[in-house]
Structures are given as structure tokens and as C-alpha cells.
Amino acid sequence: MRLATWNVNSLRSRLERVVEWLGTADVDVVALQETKVADDKFPVMAFEAAGYEVAYHGLNQWNGVAVVSRVGLADVEVGFPGAPGFGDPLVTEARAMGATCGGVRLWSLYVPNGRTVADPHYAYKLEWLKALRAAAAGWTAAAPEQPLALVGDWNIAPTDDDVWDPAVFTDTHVTPAERAALQGFVDDGFRDVVLPVTGPGVFSYWDYQQLAFPKKRGMRIDLVLGNAAFADRVSHAFVDRDQRKPKGSTTGQGPSDHAPVVVELDGGEA
């Protein structure tokens, strides 16, 4: 079974590219983030024509998550218990969706960016992660043998090895509080299943500005954290950097600023 996570940075701007990639990459399940499309405008038929079921959650032109699967799509859950809202009035943003695909419980997550330490989004980010950790602990306790993966754009670089130059990053994505929040999931038994395969210095995000991609000025913020039942089945993992290249597709559509992170599993239902 091959699954992936990809922040597509506007699905409608990259729909043909994403659907083409599903076929060429032979992916069974992909968790999408930052789809930036409301539910009534989601391009369901494009995925169905390619042989995939899709569950999606989007409120407007911001955020948005989806799970796309050709190995079954069941027990879809939008949001998680205790997820905080943001804004005035408070809105629970479209940042989390769970589904069971091929026997694996997968959560597509788009963690708030945080912006700057002084910004209200930073406190919101930490609160959101705290609530997610509590929810994940409940899922694990309820079904410890169920393969469970928390995947997506975490907007956190776990260590200094996960940014191209630690001296450049002095604000969000690398602060002790953010990294401690992420470490909490590891302390609870979730494992980063990609790093042991790829080794350090393999990034998943590169800014559009200042030739960041060709200059290899990236970050590793798209993560796959699995419980033991999931992590023990991982046989391979990689970042598909070709999809960050302007010519990584025949569709002519430009790339997202993120590349897909792909994980292969042994055994299971698919």
C-alpha cells in the first residue's frame, strides 16, 4: 500500500497536475491540505474518473483538507474533539479530516502556520496542537492495534537539520514551544516514519521567492507520524521533489510550494 501527504496550495490551480500524479506515482491514498476550495466547488468528478473516492472539507478559499483513496474510504470524520476555533466570531477552520482506507486510519492535518510569535495565530497553533494531541491519545487508547497515521503540513521543522540554514529561522516553525508540542506526539508513541529512511536534510517545502528550490533552501515540515501498528509496516519513504519542479508535470500547471511525501507499507488490506 502506498500513501502520501501533499499540501497542494490550491487544488483548483493544480487539479490536473494532482490527478496526473496519482496515476504516475501509483498512490493508493493521498491526504491533501490547503485545498482552498469550499465543499460545493470541490472537483469530485475528476477524482472519481481517475478511480478514487474522495472525502473533503473546505469552508472557503482558505485552508481545506481532503482524503483521496482507491482502497476504500470509511468512517470519515471532520475535525477532532476539542479543536479550538479562531477569529471573531470563533470559527473551527477546515484543518483536519480522518478516514479509514485499506485498514489504516489516516488523519489529514493542516496545522496553523503561527505567522510570528507575537501574532494571535501562534497561540492558536499551540492550542490546536495541544487539542490534537489529546484527541490522538484517545484514538490510540480506544484502538491500540489500529494502524494510525497523523499526516500533513505540520508547519514545524522538528530540528535544525530540517531547515536549510538555522540562522535564517528565528521565529515560527522552529521555536522551542512548537518543537516541544511536536515532541509530545513522539512521547505518546508516534514515530516520524520518513526521517529514518531518507536521513536528514531532505526537505518538503521551498518558498516561491528568491530561487529557494533550485538553491536547495527548504524546510521539512510535511510529516508522517505513525503509531507502532503503522510504523512497523513502513518499508520505504521518500519526498517526490519532481512535483516541486515547474516542469514536473505534463499538464502545464505550476507546482505547489510543497512536494508530496510518500510512504510505502507492507501487509494489510491493500
N, C-alpha and C positions, 0 to 999 in steps of 0.2 A: 504494500500500500504506500502510495506516495502522496504526501500532503504538503501544503505550502501556506505561507502567510505573505501578504503583499499590501502595502499602503499604496493605492493606485493614484492618489491625489487627483480625484475627479474621474469617476468611471465613465461618464458620458464623453469626456475628452479622450478616453483611451479604450473604449469598448472593443473596437475591432482588434486592437493590439492584445488586450487581455484574452479575448476568446481565441485568437490565433495561438497565443502562448499555451493555453490549456491543452491544445492539441499537440503542439510540437514538444512540450515538456512532459506529456503523458501523465498529467497530475490527476489524482483521484478526488482530492478535496483541496479547496483553497479558501482561506479566510481572508476577506478583503477589509481594508479600513480606508477611511477618508473617501468614501464613495461620493459624497457631496450631491446626493440625489434623494429627493423625497420619495416616499413609497409609491405614490401614484404615478411617478415618472420612471420607476425602475425598469430597466430593459430586460424583463423576464424572458421574453421570447428568444432573444439572442442566445441565452444560455441553454434554454430548452432545446433549441435547434442543434446545439452542439452536443446534446446528450446529457446535460446536467440538470439536476434540481437546484433550486436556489431559494434561500431564506434571506430576508433583508430587513433592515430597519434604518430609516432616514426620516428626519423631520423637515429639513430644508436644504439649503445649498451648503451647509457646513457639516462636518463630521460624517457620520454614516458608517455602518458595518454590514457585512453580509457573509454568508457561508454558502459555498457552491460545491456540490457533490454529485458524483456519478456512482456512489456506493451506498446510497441511502441517506435520508435526511429525516430525522425523527426527533421528537421531544424538544422542539425549538423553544427557546426561552429568550425573551427580550429584556435586557437589563439584569441586574443581580440585586439580591436583597440588601437594603441599606445604602444603595448607591446615592451619593449626595447630588443635589441639584446645583445649578449655578444661575446667576442673574437675578433680576428683579422684574417680575416675579420669578421665583425659582423654577427652573426647567431641568428635568432629568434628560440630559443630552443623549443622542444616539451614539453610544460609545461601546456597547457590549452586547454580544449575542452568543448564545450557546446552542449547540446542536449535536446529536449523536450520529456519526457517519461511519459505517463499516465497523461498528463496535467501539469506536473511540469517541469519547466526549470531548468536544472541541469548543473553546471559547475564543471568539474573535474580539480582540480588545484594542481600543484606540485610547490610550492613556492621555489625559490632558497634557498639553505642552508645558505649562508653567510660566512661559514667557520670561519673566525676570523674578528674582527673589522677592522684590517689593510689590509685584503685581498680585492682585487677588487670585489670579489663576494658579499661582504657586501653592497657596494654602489649599485651594480646591484640589489640586493634583495630589497633595499628600493625604487629604481626607479621602479622596477617591480610592487611592491605593490601600489605605487602611481598611476601608469598607470591602474592597475586593479581597483582601487577604482573609478577612473574617468569613466572607462568603465561601472562598475556596477551601478554608478549613472545614466548613460544614459539608461541602460536597465530598471531600476526602473521607470524612468520618462516616458519612452515610453510605458510601460505596467504595471502600478501600481497594477492591480488586478491579475497579473500572479504570481502564486507561483514560487519563485525563490530561489535557494539554491546554495551557494558557498561552495563547499566541497572539502576536500582533506588534503594533508600534507602541513600545513602552515609553518612548521619549526619555529614556535613561541610558547612559553609557555605563555599564557596570564597573569598569575600572579605567585607569588611564591608558591601558593598552587598546581601549575601544574608541579612542579618538586619535586623529592624525597628529595632533600636537597639543598635549595637555596645557601648555602655556597659553594657548589661544582661548581655552574654555574656562571661564571664571564665574559663570552664572548658572543658569539652569542646565539640566541634563547630567551634571556631574557633581552636584552638591552633596555633602555628607548625608543630609536628610533624605534626599532622593535615593541615594545608593543604599542607605540603611533600610528604606522602605522596600526596595527590591530584594535586599538580602533576607528580609523577613520571610519571603516566599521560599527561599532556599532553606532557611532554618526550619521551615514547616515541611520539608521533604521534596520540594520541587527542584528539578535539576535542569540546568541550561544544557540542552542536548546537542546544540550546534557547535559550541566552542571546543569541546573535546575532539571533534572531528576536523574542524577547519584550522584550529590553532588561532593564536592572537593576530590582530592586525587585519582581519578580513571584515570589511565594512559592509553596511547595508543601505546607507544613506549618504548622499552627497548633494550639497546645495547647488542650485542652478547658477549661482553667481561665481564670478572670478575663476572660471575653469576648474572648479573644485573636483569634478570627476576625472578629467584627464591628468590632473595633478595629484590624484590619489588622496585628496583632502576630505576624508569621510569620517563617519561615525558608525558604530554598531549599536543600533537602538531597536532593531526589529528582532525580537527574541522568541524562542520556543522553550517554554518551561513545562516539563512534564513530571507527573508523579512517577513513582517507581514502576508501576504497571505499564506506563507508556515508555519511559526512558529505557527500560531494559529491552525493549523491542527495536530501538533505533539501530539501524545498520549503516546508515550513511546520511550525510547532510552537506549542503553547500548553498552558497549565495549565487544566484544566476545574474552575474554582473552584465551579461549581454543585454538584459532588458533595461539597463540604465543607459545604454548607448543610444544615441539618436537614430542609428541605423540598425537597431536590434530587432526590427520587425519589418515585414514587407507591406504593412498597411499604410505606412507614411505618417502614422500618428506619433507624436513626440513621446519621450519617456516620462514616467514619474520620476521624482527625485529619490525614490526608494527602489530597491531591487527585490525581487521575490527571494524568500528564504525557504528552501525545500528540505524536507526530512523524509527519509525512507524507513518504513517499518517492516520487520519480518513477522510472519504469522498473522493471526487474527482472522477476521471475516473476509478481508479483501486483500 
